[in-house]
Amino acid sequence: MEIKQVKFLVSNTKVEKCPKPDKPEYAFIGRSNVGKSSLINMLVKSRSLAKISSKPGKTQLINHFLVNESWYLVDLPGYGYAQVPKTEREKWEKFVRQYILRRTNLYCLFVLVDSRHDPQPADLEFMEWLGISRIPFAIIFTKTDKLKPSELDENLARYREVLLQKWEELPPVFDTSSVSGDGREEILNFIEQVNLSN
């Protein structure tokens, strides 16, 4: 898929105020500081579409973008640790979960996971909730350029092993680097295939 046009549409905290659900939608979520904004910018070849910050918790709203006039890309607030009050984090979590459960045109939720770390309870619990809620999702491992190939293989194998303790089969998995662009083509091809099959 070639990205020809990306247009910012709206930021909000209410599902009712999201764009009309008349196009396929793909949302991106992950723990704070997982590299979500960098990945989104890499996918659409923009340096500033999603706001990047060295501080966790920069994204605080549901941000909608229209890609190629044909599908929505959604940047969601991160979950887990962020340097904000607990009440604020709980508020984010509530409206994000409402969005995930109620957005009828959400074709896939991309869950971003830092490839450098062992499986984290926050990620595993969130994916388990998605499975119980029957939300289609895929896993994107980020920051793969920061590991040696052998370390990366070891970490990803460990992650798959932990997931298969609870899952019969794994969802689609992508290995990415926002620095090298690895995984970009695979993710965009996946989105294109899902669009064509629906």
C-alpha positions as CSV (number, residue, x, y, z in Angstrom):
1,M,0.0,0.0,0.0
2,E,1.2,3.5,-0.9
3,I,0.4,6.3,1.5
4,K,-0.6,9.2,-0.6
5,Q,-2.5,11.4,1.8
6,V,-3.0,11.6,5.6
7,K,-5.3,14.1,7.1
8,F,-5.9,14.9,10.8
9,L,-9.6,14.8,11.6
10,V,-10.4,15.1,15.3
11,S,-9.2,14.5,18.9
12,N,-11.6,13.7,21.7
13,T,-12.5,11.5,24.7
14,K,-16.0,10.4,23.6
15,V,-16.9,7.6,21.2
16,E,-20.0,9.6,20.0
17,K,-17.7,12.4,18.8
18,C,-15.5,10.1,16.7
19,P,-15.9,10.3,12.9
20,K,-18.9,8.5,11.4
21,P,-18.0,4.8,11.4
22,D,-18.2,4.5,7.6
23,K,-14.6,3.4,6.9
24,P,-12.3,0.6,8.2
25,E,-10.5,1.7,11.3
26,Y,-7.1,0.7,12.7
27,A,-6.1,1.8,16.2
28,F,-2.6,1.8,17.9
29,I,-2.2,1.3,21.6
30,G,0.6,0.3,24.0
31,R,2.2,1.0,27.4
32,S,3.5,4.5,27.8
33,N,6.8,5.1,26.0
34,V,6.6,2.0,23.8
35,G,7.4,4.1,20.7
36,K,3.8,4.4,19.4
37,S,4.1,7.9,18.0
38,S,7.4,7.1,16.3
39,L,5.9,4.0,14.7
40,I,2.8,5.8,13.4
41,N,5.0,8.5,11.9
42,M,7.2,5.8,10.3
43,L,4.1,4.1,8.8
44,V,2.8,7.3,7.2
45,K,6.3,8.7,6.4
46,S,5.7,11.9,8.5
47,R,8.0,13.4,11.1
48,S,5.2,15.1,13.1
49,L,1.8,13.4,12.5
50,A,1.8,11.9,16.0
51,K,3.4,14.0,18.7
52,I,6.6,12.4,20.1
53,S,7.8,13.0,23.6
54,S,10.6,11.7,25.8
55,K,8.1,11.7,28.7
56,P,5.5,8.9,28.9
57,G,1.8,9.8,28.6
58,K,2.0,12.4,25.8
59,T,-1.1,11.1,24.0
60,Q,-4.1,11.9,26.1
61,L,-6.9,11.8,23.6
62,I,-8.4,9.6,20.8
63,N,-6.8,11.0,17.7
64,H,-8.3,10.2,14.3
65,F,-6.5,10.5,11.0
66,L,-7.9,9.8,7.5
67,V,-5.5,7.8,5.3
68,N,-5.9,7.9,1.5
69,E,-9.5,9.0,2.0
70,S,-10.3,5.3,2.6
71,W,-9.5,4.2,6.2
72,Y,-9.0,5.7,9.6
73,L,-5.8,5.5,11.7
74,V,-6.3,6.1,15.4
75,D,-3.7,7.0,17.9
76,L,-4.8,6.0,21.4
77,P,-3.5,7.0,24.8
78,G,-1.0,4.5,26.3
79,Y,-1.8,2.4,29.3
80,G,0.3,1.5,32.3
81,Y,2.8,3.9,33.8
82,A,2.7,7.6,33.0
83,Q,3.7,10.6,35.0
84,V,0.1,11.8,35.6
85,P,-2.2,11.4,38.6
86,K,-3.9,8.1,39.0
87,T,-7.4,9.6,38.6
88,E,-6.3,11.0,35.2
89,R,-5.0,7.6,34.1
90,E,-8.2,5.9,35.2
91,K,-10.2,8.4,33.2
92,W,-8.1,7.6,30.1
93,E,-8.5,3.9,30.6
94,K,-12.3,4.2,30.9
95,F,-12.8,6.2,27.6
96,V,-10.3,4.1,25.7
97,R,-12.0,0.8,26.7
98,Q,-15.4,2.4,25.8
99,Y,-13.9,3.3,22.4
100,I,-12.6,-0.2,21.8
101,L,-15.8,-2.0,22.8
102,R,-18.2,0.4,21.0
103,R,-16.4,1.4,17.8
104,T,-18.2,-0.8,15.2
105,N,-15.8,-0.2,12.4
106,L,-12.6,-1.1,14.4
107,Y,-11.1,-3.8,12.1
108,C,-7.9,-4.3,14.1
109,L,-6.3,-2.9,17.3
110,F,-2.5,-3.0,17.1
111,V,-1.0,-3.6,20.5
112,L,2.5,-2.3,20.7
113,V,5.1,-4.1,22.8
114,D,8.7,-3.1,23.5
115,S,10.8,-6.0,22.1
116,R,13.6,-5.3,24.7
117,H,11.6,-6.4,27.7
118,D,10.3,-9.6,29.2
119,P,6.5,-10.1,28.9
120,Q,4.9,-7.4,31.1
121,P,1.7,-8.1,33.2
122,A,0.0,-4.9,31.9
123,D,0.4,-6.1,28.3
124,L,-0.7,-9.7,28.9
125,E,-3.7,-8.6,31.0
126,F,-4.8,-6.1,28.3
127,M,-4.5,-8.7,25.5
128,E,-6.4,-11.2,27.6
129,W,-9.2,-8.6,28.0
130,L,-9.2,-8.1,24.2
131,G,-9.6,-11.8,23.7
132,I,-12.4,-12.1,26.2
133,S,-14.1,-9.1,24.6
134,R,-13.6,-10.6,21.1
135,I,-11.7,-7.6,19.8
136,P,-9.5,-8.4,16.7
137,F,-5.9,-7.4,17.5
138,A,-2.4,-7.8,16.3
139,I,0.9,-7.5,18.2
140,I,3.6,-5.1,17.0
141,F,7.1,-5.5,18.6
142,T,8.8,-2.1,18.6
143,K,12.5,-1.0,18.9
144,T,13.9,-4.1,17.4
145,D,16.9,-2.2,16.2
146,K,18.1,-1.8,19.8
147,L,18.8,-5.5,20.1
148,K,21.2,-7.9,18.5
149,P,19.5,-10.4,16.3
150,S,20.1,-13.3,18.7
151,E,18.7,-11.2,21.6
152,L,15.7,-10.3,19.6
153,D,15.0,-13.9,18.6
154,E,15.3,-15.0,22.2
155,N,13.0,-12.2,23.5
156,L,10.3,-12.9,20.9
157,A,10.5,-16.6,21.5
158,R,10.0,-16.1,25.2
159,Y,7.0,-13.8,24.5
160,R,5.4,-16.3,22.2
161,E,5.9,-19.1,24.8
162,V,4.2,-17.0,27.5
163,L,1.3,-16.1,25.2
164,L,0.7,-19.7,24.1
165,Q,0.2,-20.7,27.7
166,K,-3.2,-19.0,27.5
167,W,-3.9,-18.8,23.7
168,E,-4.5,-21.6,21.3
169,E,-2.9,-19.6,18.6
170,L,-1.2,-16.2,18.3
171,P,-2.7,-13.2,16.6
172,P,-0.7,-11.6,13.7
173,V,2.7,-10.5,14.9
174,F,5.0,-7.8,13.4
175,D,8.6,-6.9,14.2
176,T,9.3,-3.2,13.7
177,S,11.9,-0.5,14.0
178,S,10.9,3.2,13.5
179,V,14.6,3.9,12.9
180,S,15.2,1.5,10.0
181,G,11.6,1.3,8.8
182,D,11.4,-2.5,9.3
183,G,7.9,-3.8,9.4
184,R,6.3,-0.9,7.6
185,E,5.5,-2.7,4.4
186,E,4.2,-5.8,6.3
187,I,1.8,-3.7,8.4
188,L,0.5,-1.7,5.5
189,N,0.0,-4.9,3.4
190,F,-1.9,-6.4,6.3
191,I,-4.2,-3.4,6.5
192,E,-4.7,-3.5,2.8
193,Q,-5.6,-7.2,2.9
194,V,-8.0,-6.8,5.8
195,N,-9.7,-3.9,3.9
196,L,-10.0,-6.0,0.8
197,S,-11.5,-9.0,2.7
198,N,-14.2,-6.9,4.4
